[in-house]
Amino acid sequence: MSKLTLLDYCTSSCRQFDQRLKSATIFAKFLTPNDDSGRHGVLIPSEAYKFFPDLKILDPEENATRLFIACDLFKRQQIEVAYKYYQRYPERRITKLNTAFNDRSRAPIVGIFLKVKHFDGSVGYYIDCINSSDERYDFACEQIFGRDAEKNAGSFVIRDVESQVFSYDESLLELVKLFDGVKEMGWIESLRTGDTGIGYTFEKLIGIEENNRQEADYKGIEVKCKQKQGGGGAGGKINLFQKGPTWEIKMKAKERIRQIGQMSGEGRYACFSQLTTTSNNLELLLNIRADEQRINLQKCESLLGHWTYHSLEKSLAMKHSRAIFVKADVRKNADTTHFRYSELIYCERPTIVNFVGLVENRDLVFEFTMSEKENGTVRNHGYPWRLNREELLKDLFALRIQLR
């Protein structure tokens, strides 16, 4: 059984229900004593929220439930499971699962959830459970999590099925050791006031100086910090990279700003405009052309320019090829704020598929920042691609794994 690959496992799971696998993403977690099949359900980390069907929370003060159909690989039958939001904590859990999730005599237990795109175009969820006495347990540890990964209760991984299994390299190992040193310090007073203190304090403690460079923070690895509960950290927009379109017709900047912008009250043209897949007030929009592997820039129906998937993926990899997300508990009083850094999630391999998905959901936008000066010349502040919220950065990656 040790020779079983993750792709083999997913392919055979689909065949049990007469389906053919096209692509798949897996979310797997070592269950904790507070995870079960029904009463509490399996706690879902925030990183996996988008893995499951959309759960609409109309009122954060009220519980919410989304029922959906999944394939139970134990019973080999379709079942109805529940994706629940509990306002009291707040948290999300999956319930109405097979009772195999409750067998603590065979712990540790790995809960497995597959999100599969079938060849017929449909999307299906598959649910499995592997315990320490199961002959597939070594497969789960090595092929799903990787030999180097932490396998403690609560540890999880989210990854594309065809992506490489996790392993450490020297840079990541150094960075995790630095995190461990900070974690052992316990509560630490913030070195800066305001929301950015959580990241600034951690980076100062591990020896990273503040910078505006295009390169990643630590030997090719971007470092992001956030509050464990309720957001926190710098939660606003985040620049991914600068990448202008390949224009259909070349023209001077003065002509371009008249093509895409509008006249200001001072009688000069400007274009400070955010573009999504929906036409904006200037009738500018992004049009995803998956069949052509490109994103078009349009003004109404007119094609102005485009970006190829290849060029966008290349730009994305320059700074955001790898990242760690550090989570901290926060304690505030009238005069000071303290952080206790306790969790570390590692991400790697951003994919153009995830990038385009964020564009499609209007979570990732393109912006024009051009203005005509009094002397008639045009100032261009760049062509930024930006995420609407910093927390969305993790959704770009093919592999996300909790290491601490």
C-alpha positions as CSV (number, residue, x, y, z in Angstrom):
1,M,0.0,0.0,0.0
2,S,3.0,2.3,0.5
3,K,3.3,2.6,-3.3
4,L,-0.1,4.1,-3.6
5,T,0.2,7.7,-4.9
6,L,-2.2,10.5,-4.2
7,L,-3.3,10.6,-7.8
8,D,-4.0,6.8,-7.7
9,Y,-6.1,7.3,-4.6
10,C,-8.2,10.1,-6.1
11,T,-8.7,8.3,-9.4
12,S,-9.9,5.1,-7.7
13,S,-12.2,7.1,-5.4
14,C,-13.9,8.6,-8.4
15,R,-14.2,5.2,-10.1
16,Q,-16.2,3.9,-7.1
17,F,-18.9,6.4,-8.2
18,D,-18.5,5.8,-11.9
19,Q,-16.7,9.2,-12.4
20,R,-13.5,10.1,-14.2
21,L,-11.1,12.5,-12.5
22,K,-10.0,15.6,-14.4
23,S,-8.4,17.5,-11.5
24,A,-8.7,17.7,-7.7
25,T,-7.8,19.5,-4.5
26,I,-7.4,17.8,-1.2
27,F,-8.0,19.1,2.4
28,A,-6.7,16.7,5.0
29,K,-6.4,17.1,8.8
30,F,-5.2,15.1,11.8
31,L,-8.3,15.1,13.9
32,T,-8.3,16.5,17.4
33,P,-10.4,15.2,20.4
34,N,-12.9,17.9,19.6
35,D,-13.5,16.7,16.1
36,D,-16.3,14.1,15.5
37,S,-18.8,12.9,13.0
38,G,-21.9,14.8,14.2
39,R,-22.4,16.6,17.5
40,H,-19.4,18.9,17.1
41,G,-18.3,18.0,13.6
42,V,-14.8,18.5,12.1
43,L,-13.4,22.0,12.8
44,I,-12.5,23.7,9.5
45,P,-9.5,26.1,9.5
46,S,-10.1,29.5,7.9
47,E,-7.6,28.6,5.1
48,A,-10.1,25.8,4.0
49,Y,-13.3,27.9,4.0
50,K,-13.2,28.3,0.2
51,F,-12.6,24.6,-0.3
52,F,-16.2,23.9,0.6
53,P,-19.4,25.2,-1.0
54,D,-20.2,28.8,-0.4
55,L,-21.8,29.3,3.1
56,K,-23.8,32.5,3.2
57,I,-23.7,34.1,6.6
58,L,-26.4,36.8,6.5
59,D,-26.1,37.7,10.1
60,P,-22.8,37.0,12.0
61,E,-24.9,36.8,15.2
62,E,-26.9,33.8,13.9
63,N,-25.9,30.3,13.1
64,A,-25.9,29.2,9.4
65,T,-25.9,25.9,7.6
66,R,-25.2,24.8,4.0
67,L,-26.2,21.2,3.1
68,F,-24.4,19.5,0.2
69,I,-24.0,16.0,-1.2
70,A,-20.7,14.1,-0.8
71,C,-19.5,10.7,-1.7
72,D,-18.8,8.6,1.5
73,L,-15.8,6.4,0.6
74,F,-16.6,4.2,3.6
75,K,-20.2,3.4,2.8
76,R,-19.6,3.8,-0.9
77,Q,-22.8,5.9,-1.2
78,Q,-23.8,9.5,-1.5
79,I,-24.7,11.2,1.7
80,E,-25.9,14.6,2.8
81,V,-23.4,16.5,5.0
82,A,-23.7,19.9,6.7
83,Y,-21.3,22.8,6.5
84,K,-22.1,24.9,9.6
85,Y,-21.2,28.3,11.0
86,Y,-21.5,28.6,14.8
87,Q,-21.7,32.3,15.8
88,R,-20.9,31.6,19.4
89,Y,-17.2,31.0,18.9
90,P,-17.2,31.9,15.8
91,E,-16.1,28.9,13.8
92,R,-17.1,26.5,10.9
93,R,-17.5,22.8,11.0
94,I,-18.5,19.9,8.8
95,T,-21.1,17.5,10.4
96,K,-23.3,14.5,9.5
97,L,-20.2,12.4,8.7
98,N,-19.4,8.7,9.0
99,T,-19.0,7.5,12.6
100,A,-15.5,6.3,11.7
101,F,-14.5,9.8,12.5
102,N,-15.3,9.0,16.2
103,D,-13.1,6.0,16.8
104,R,-10.5,7.4,19.2
105,S,-9.1,3.9,20.0
106,R,-7.4,4.0,16.6
107,A,-6.0,7.6,16.8
108,P,-4.3,9.4,15.2
109,I,-7.0,9.8,12.5
110,V,-6.7,11.6,9.3
111,G,-9.9,13.2,7.9
112,I,-9.8,13.5,4.1
113,F,-11.9,15.7,1.9
114,L,-11.5,15.7,-1.9
115,K,-12.9,18.4,-4.2
116,V,-12.9,16.8,-7.7
117,K,-13.6,18.2,-11.1
118,H,-14.9,15.3,-13.3
119,F,-14.5,14.9,-17.0
120,D,-18.2,15.5,-17.5
121,G,-17.8,19.0,-16.1
122,S,-19.4,18.3,-12.7
123,V,-17.8,19.0,-9.3
124,G,-18.0,16.4,-6.5
125,Y,-16.9,16.1,-2.9
126,Y,-15.5,12.8,-1.5
127,I,-14.9,12.1,2.2
128,D,-12.7,9.5,3.8
129,C,-11.1,8.7,7.1
130,I,-7.8,6.9,7.7
131,N,-6.7,5.8,11.2
132,S,-3.4,4.5,12.5
133,S,-4.4,0.8,12.1
134,D,-5.4,1.3,8.5
135,E,-2.9,-0.1,6.0
136,R,-3.2,3.2,4.1
137,Y,-2.0,5.3,7.1
138,D,1.6,5.5,5.9
139,F,0.3,6.5,2.5
140,A,-1.6,9.4,4.1
141,C,1.4,10.6,6.1
142,E,3.9,10.4,3.2
143,Q,1.8,11.1,0.1
144,I,-0.6,13.6,1.4
145,F,1.3,15.5,4.1
146,G,4.9,14.6,3.3
147,R,7.5,13.0,5.5
148,D,8.8,16.4,6.8
149,A,5.4,17.7,7.9
150,E,4.1,18.0,11.4
151,K,1.6,15.3,12.2
152,N,0.1,16.6,15.4
153,A,-3.6,16.8,16.2
154,G,-5.0,19.8,14.2
155,S,-2.3,19.9,11.6
156,F,-3.7,20.2,8.1
157,V,-2.7,20.5,4.4
158,I,-4.5,21.9,1.4
159,R,-3.0,21.1,-2.0
160,D,-3.6,20.3,-5.6
161,V,-3.5,16.6,-6.1
162,E,-0.9,16.8,-8.8
163,S,1.4,19.2,-6.9
164,Q,4.6,17.9,-5.2
165,V,4.4,16.7,-1.7
166,F,5.8,19.1,1.0
167,S,9.4,19.0,2.0
168,Y,11.8,21.4,3.8
169,D,14.7,23.2,2.2
170,E,17.4,25.1,4.1
171,S,15.7,28.5,3.9
172,L,12.4,27.3,5.2
173,L,14.0,25.3,8.0
174,E,15.9,28.4,9.1
175,L,12.8,30.5,9.1
176,V,10.7,27.9,11.1
177,K,13.5,27.7,13.7
178,L,13.4,31.5,14.0
179,F,9.6,31.3,14.5
180,D,10.1,28.6,17.2
181,G,12.4,31.0,19.0
182,V,9.8,33.8,18.9
183,K,7.1,31.4,20.0
184,E,9.0,30.4,23.1
185,M,9.2,34.0,24.1
186,G,5.4,34.0,24.9
187,W,3.7,37.4,25.1
188,I,5.7,40.1,23.4
189,E,4.9,43.8,23.6
190,S,4.3,45.4,20.2
191,L,7.2,47.5,18.8
192,R,4.8,49.7,16.9
193,T,1.3,51.1,17.4
194,G,-1.5,50.4,15.0
195,D,-2.4,47.4,12.9
196,T,1.0,46.9,11.3
197,G,2.6,46.3,14.7
198,I,1.8,42.5,14.5
199,G,4.0,42.1,11.4
200,Y,6.6,44.7,12.2
201,T,7.3,43.2,15.7
202,F,7.7,39.6,14.3
203,E,10.0,40.7,11.5
204,K,12.2,42.7,13.8
205,L,12.5,39.8,16.2
206,I,13.7,37.5,13.4
207,G,16.0,40.1,11.9
208,I,14.0,41.3,8.8
209,E,14.3,45.0,8.1
210,E,11.4,46.9,6.6
211,N,11.7,47.2,2.9
212,N,9.7,48.1,-0.3
213,R,11.7,45.7,-2.6
214,Q,10.0,43.5,-5.1
215,E,11.9,40.5,-3.7
216,A,10.4,38.3,-0.9
217,D,11.2,39.1,2.7
218,Y,13.4,36.1,3.8
219,K,15.6,34.2,1.3
220,G,12.7,33.9,-1.3
221,I,9.9,33.5,1.3
222,E,7.3,36.2,1.9
223,V,6.3,36.7,5.6
224,K,2.8,37.7,6.6
225,C,1.4,38.0,10.1
226,K,-2.2,38.3,11.3
227,Q,-4.4,38.0,14.4
228,K,-5.6,34.5,15.1
229,Q,-9.2,35.5,15.7
230,G,-11.2,38.4,14.2
231,G,-8.7,39.4,11.5
232,G,-6.1,41.9,12.7
233,G,-2.9,42.8,11.0
234,A,-2.8,44.8,7.8
235,G,-6.0,43.7,6.3
236,G,-6.3,46.1,3.4
237,K,-5.3,45.7,-0.2
238,I,-2.0,44.1,-1.1
239,N,0.0,44.7,-4.3
240,L,1.0,41.5,-6.0
241,F,3.1,42.9,-8.8
242,Q,3.2,45.6,-11.5
243,K,2.3,44.3,-15.0
244,G,0.8,46.4,-17.8
245,P,-1.1,45.0,-20.7
246,T,0.2,44.3,-24.2
247,W,-1.6,47.0,-26.1
248,E,-3.4,46.3,-29.3
249,I,-2.5,49.7,-30.7
250,K,0.6,51.6,-29.6
251,M,0.1,55.2,-28.8
252,K,1.6,58.0,-26.8
253,A,0.7,58.4,-23.1
254,K,-1.2,61.6,-23.8
255,E,-3.4,59.8,-26.4
256,R,-3.7,56.7,-24.1
257,I,-5.1,58.7,-21.1
258,R,-7.7,60.2,-23.4
259,Q,-8.7,56.7,-24.6
260,I,-9.2,55.2,-21.1
261,G,-9.6,58.2,-18.7
262,Q,-11.8,61.2,-18.2
263,M,-11.4,64.9,-17.8
264,S,-11.0,66.2,-14.2
265,G,-12.3,69.4,-12.8
266,E,-9.0,71.1,-13.6
267,G,-9.4,70.4,-17.3
268,R,-6.8,67.7,-17.4
269,Y,-7.3,64.0,-18.0
270,A,-6.8,61.3,-15.4
271,C,-7.4,57.6,-15.0
272,F,-7.4,56.3,-11.4
273,S,-9.6,53.3,-12.1
274,Q,-10.0,49.8,-10.6
275,L,-10.9,47.1,-13.1
276,T,-12.7,43.8,-12.5
277,T,-14.7,41.5,-14.7
278,T,-17.7,43.9,-14.4
279,S,-17.6,47.1,-16.4
280,N,-16.8,50.2,-14.2
281,N,-17.8,53.8,-14.5
282,L,-15.3,54.3,-17.4
283,E,-16.7,51.2,-19.1
284,L,-13.4,49.4,-18.6
285,L,-13.3,45.7,-17.6
286,L,-11.3,42.5,-17.6
287,N,-12.5,39.7,-19.8
288,I,-11.2,36.3,-19.0
289,R,-10.5,34.2,-22.1
290,A,-9.6,30.8,-20.8
291,D,-9.7,29.2,-24.2
292,E,-7.0,31.6,-25.4
293,Q,-5.1,31.5,-22.1
294,R,-5.3,35.3,-21.6
295,I,-7.1,38.1,-19.9
296,N,-8.4,40.9,-22.2
297,L,-8.5,44.6,-21.3
298,Q,-11.7,46.0,-22.8
299,K,-13.6,49.3,-23.0
300,C,-17.1,48.0,-23.5
301,E,-16.7,45.6,-26.4
302,S,-13.6,47.1,-27.8
303,L,-10.3,45.2,-27.2
304,L,-7.6,47.6,-25.9
305,G,-4.9,45.1,-24.7
306,H,-4.3,41.8,-23.0
307,W,-2.2,39.7,-20.6
308,T,-1.2,36.1,-21.4
309,Y,-1.5,33.6,-18.6
310,H,2.2,32.9,-19.0
311,S,3.3,36.5,-18.5
312,L,1.1,36.9,-15.4
313,E,2.3,33.6,-13.9
314,K,5.9,34.7,-14.4
315,S,5.3,38.0,-12.7
316,L,3.5,36.3,-9.8
317,A,6.4,34.0,-9.1
318,M,8.9,36.8,-8.8
319,K,7.9,37.7,-5.2
320,H,5.1,35.4,-4.2
321,S,6.5,32.0,-5.1
322,R,6.6,31.1,-1.3
323,A,5.1,32.5,1.8
324,I,4.5,31.9,5.5
325,F,1.5,33.1,7.4
326,V,2.1,33.6,11.1
327,K,-0.8,33.8,13.4
328,A,-0.8,35.4,16.8
329,D,-3.0,35.9,19.8
330,V,-3.5,39.5,20.7
331,R,-3.9,41.1,24.1
332,K,-4.6,44.8,24.5
333,N,-5.0,47.2,27.4
334,A,-5.2,50.9,27.6
335,D,-1.6,51.6,26.8
336,T,0.0,48.5,25.2
337,T,-0.6,45.6,22.8
338,H,1.0,42.2,23.2
339,F,1.3,39.4,20.7
340,R,1.9,35.7,21.2
341,Y,2.9,34.1,18.0
342,S,1.6,30.5,17.9
343,E,0.8,29.2,14.4
344,L,2.7,29.0,11.1
345,I,1.2,28.0,7.8
346,Y,3.5,27.6,4.8
347,C,2.4,28.1,1.2
348,E,4.2,27.5,-2.1
349,R,3.6,27.2,-5.8
350,P,1.2,30.0,-6.8
351,T,-0.8,28.9,-9.9
352,I,-2.4,30.8,-12.7
353,V,-5.6,28.8,-12.2
354,N,-5.9,30.2,-8.7
355,F,-4.9,33.7,-9.9
356,V,-7.6,33.7,-12.6
357,G,-10.2,32.3,-10.1
358,L,-9.5,35.3,-7.9
359,V,-9.9,37.7,-10.8
360,E,-13.2,35.9,-11.7
361,N,-14.5,36.4,-8.2
362,R,-13.4,40.1,-8.3
363,D,-11.1,39.5,-5.3
364,L,-8.1,40.4,-7.5
365,V,-8.2,43.6,-9.5
366,F,-6.1,45.6,-11.9
367,E,-5.6,49.4,-11.5
368,F,-4.7,52.3,-13.7
369,T,-3.0,55.2,-11.9
370,M,-2.4,57.8,-14.6
371,S,-2.7,61.6,-14.5
372,E,-2.0,64.4,-16.9
373,K,0.3,67.1,-15.5
374,E,-0.1,70.9,-16.0
375,N,2.5,70.9,-18.7
376,G,0.7,68.2,-20.7
377,T,2.9,65.3,-19.9
378,V,1.4,62.1,-18.3
379,R,2.5,60.7,-15.0
380,N,2.0,56.9,-14.7
381,H,2.3,55.5,-11.1
382,G,2.4,51.9,-12.5
383,Y,0.1,49.1,-13.4
384,P,-0.6,47.2,-10.1
385,W,-2.5,44.0,-9.7
386,R,-3.9,44.0,-6.2
387,L,-5.7,41.7,-3.9
388,N,-8.7,43.2,-2.1
389,R,-7.6,41.7,1.2
390,E,-4.3,40.5,2.4
391,E,-5.8,37.2,3.7
392,L,-6.6,36.3,0.1
393,L,-2.9,35.9,-0.7
394,K,-2.9,32.3,0.6
395,D,-5.6,31.4,-2.0
396,L,-3.0,31.8,-4.8
397,F,-1.0,28.7,-3.7
398,A,-1.2,25.1,-4.8
399,L,0.1,23.9,-1.4
400,R,-0.8,25.2,2.1
401,I,0.3,23.3,5.1
402,Q,0.4,24.0,8.8
403,L,3.9,23.5,10.2
404,R,3.3,24.9,13.7
